[in-house]
Amino acid sequence: MTNGNNTSTGGTEAPVTFITGGSSGIGAESVRRLLGLGHRVAATGRSASKLAVLAEELKAGERLLTFEGDAGDWEHVSAAVEETVRTFGRLDHAIANAGYSADAHVETGDPEKWRGMVLTNVLGPALLVKAALPALKESQGRIVLIGSVAGYKNTPGNLYSMTKWAVTGLAENVRMLATGYGVGTTLIAPGRVLTPFWDERPGGAAAAGPMISAEQLVDTLVWAISQPRGVDVNTLVVRPVGQSN
């Protein structure tokens, strides 16, 4: 599939993909799809029970590693990447997917909820890049950052949007660094995607407007990491038809 690596089996030559926020939504669908394509996958998440349910559903055996922990914590991220490389012998893709919104209005929101969001959404991707880059240099692999349309378009007082603007900036910063090592960098900026992200928002998904599914967004992710060595697809913005903002 990607970078000239064999994906026909789940053996030692199969690509290895590391995904943060892999227990639900876009992350869980990415795990599911990539295992189906023959990858070996490592997935992190805050909820051990959700990761266990996913592992039981997928029955991938030794092709799936799961790690409970915080994507914004260096000790967790570095240890998980190190264990992935030790177990599978390589790393081909690092996907920074973990992120969430928490009462994120700068005027009316709760500041006590912001720190974790900022650390996960902004620091988390940078930590994954730092941890994964040595192994990605060896494989000539790819970094994927899951940003958001909110990282291109402001709305009033939206602190979540600020975190995604940071991811947009990080993607270009990392691209400029990593391309010199033969490592690709792709920012995927989704519009509205039908995931648990909407469960705690007023009116839920039904009030938000048109959406794409997590499966449809993962189609884009798979395409991005399927590009041959030497092709660096940098920015993919994916909205549902009907989303005007």
N, C-alpha and C positions, 0 to 999 in steps of 0.2 A: 504493500500500500504506500507508505510514505517513505520518502528519502531513500528509495531503492531497497527497503527492507522487505523480507518475505513475510506475507501475512496469511499464507495458506494453511498454517498450522498454529497450534498453541505452544510449540516447542521453544527451545532456547534461542532460536533466531527470530521469533515473533516479536514485533515491536512492543515496547513497554511505555505505558502512558500513566502519568501521575495526575490526579484530579483532586483539587480541594473542593469542599462543599459537595461531596459526592453522595450524600445520603438521601437527597430528595430533589425534585424539580429538574432543572437542566443538568445538574451534576449526575443525578441517578440515571437519567436517560442516556447521558454520555457513557457512563459505565456500562449500561446494558448494551448499547449499540456497539461499542468498541470490543467488548468481549465477544459479541456475535461476529465481529469481523476478524477475530483471531488474535487480538491483542492480549497481552498480559497487563493487568490494570491494578494500580494502587489508588485507593480512595480514602480521603479523610472526611471527618464530620464531627460535629459536637455531640451527636447522639449515638451512643454505642448500640442502643436498641434498634434504631432505624438502620444503621449499618448492618446489624445482624439479620434483620428482616430482608434487606436487599440481598445479602449474601445467600440466605436460604432460598430466596426466590430464584436467583440466577444459577445456583449450583455449579459455580465455576471452579470449585476446588482450589488447587494450588495456583490457578491463573489469576486469582483475585486476592489482594491484600487489603485489609481495612485498618484504619488508625483512628481512634477516638482522640480528639484534641482540638485546639484552637488555631485557626489559620493565621491569627495575628500574633502567635507566640513563637519566637525563634527556636527555642529548644524543641518544641513539638515538630515544627516544620523540618528543621534540619535533620532530626533523628528519623523522621518518617521517610524522607528522601534517601538518607543513607541506608536505611534498612531495605528500601525498595531496590536500590542498586546492588546491595549485597545479595539479596535473594534472587533477583532476576538477571543480574550480571550486566545491566545496561539501563539507560533511560533515553527514550526517543522524543517524548513530548511531555511538557509540563503545562498543565491547564489550570490557571488561577480563576476558579469559578466562584469560590465562597464570597458571599456578600448578602447584605440585607438592609432594610430600612427600619428605623426605630424612632417613632415620634419625632420625625426629622424636620420640623419647622422651626426656623431660627428665632421666631417671635413667640410662638405658642407651645413649642415642644418642651420635653423634659430633658434638661442637660445631663441628668444622671444616666440617661439611656444612650447618649451620643458617643461616649468614649469607645465602647465596644464596637459600635458600627464603624467609626472612623478607623480603628485599629484593624478590623477585619477587611474593610473595603479598600483601604489605602495602603496600610503597612503590609497586609497579608500578601498581595501580589508581589511586592518588592522582596519580601522574605523568600517567597518561592523561587523567584528569579535567582537570588543569591545562592540558595541551597542547590538548585538544579543545574546551574550553569556549568560547573566543572564536568558533569556527566554528559550534558548536551554538547559541549565542545567535542567530546570524543565521538559521539554518534552523529554529529552534524544535524542535530534535531531541531525542534521548533518549540517556542514559547507561545502559548495562547492566553491572552487576557480577555476575560469576559467583562466588558464595560457596559455601556448603556447609551441609548439615544439621549438620556438625561445628561450624559457627558459631553453633549454638543449643544443642547438647548436648555437655557435656564427657565425656571419657573419661580415665582416669588417666594423667597425665604426657604428654598428647598436645600437643606443640608445634605441630604442623600445625593442630590444632583452634584453638589460640590465634590463629594467623594468620587463620583464617576468622572468628573472633569479631571481629577487627579490621575485616574486610571488612563484616561486618554493621553495625558501628558507623559505618564510613565511608559506607555507603549512606544512612543516615538523615541524617548530617551533610551529605552532598552534596545530598540531596533538599531539605533546608531552605534551602540556598544557591541551588540551580539553579532551584527552582520560581519564584522571584522574577524569573527571566529568561525564563520560559516554556519551560524545558527540563525534560523528564521524567527521572525516575531510577527504575530497576527493579533490585532485587536478586533474582536467581534462585539459590535454595539447593537444589542437588540432593542426593538421597541417593546410593545406590550406582549408578554409571553404568558400563557396560561399555566401558572405554577402556584404553589402555596404562598408565594410572595403577596398575593392579593387577599389572603384569608382574613387578615386583621385590618384591612383598609375599609373605609366607609362604603357600604354597598357591595363590597367584594368585587369579584371579577365581572359580575353582571353589569355593574354600574360603570365599569372602566371604558368600555367600547370594544372595537374589534381587536382580536388577538390571534397570534399564531400559537401553535402547540410547541411544547418542548421538543417533540420529535422533529418538527419542521426546523427548529433552530439547530438541532444537532446535525441535520443534513448539511447545514452550512459549515459547522465545525469539522465534520468528517471530510468535506471537500477541501477545506483549508489545509488540513494536515496530510491530505493525499497528494499534495503538489510534489513534483519531483525535486530532488536535490538541486539547488541553485535557483529555484523559483521562490521569491519571498513575497507572499500576498500579505499586505500590511494592514488594511482596514476594510472591514465588512460591516455595513450598517444594514440591519434587517428589520423591516417594519411589516406589520400586517397591512394589506390594502384597506384603506379607510381610516388609518391613523394619520391625522393631518399634522400633528406636532412632533 
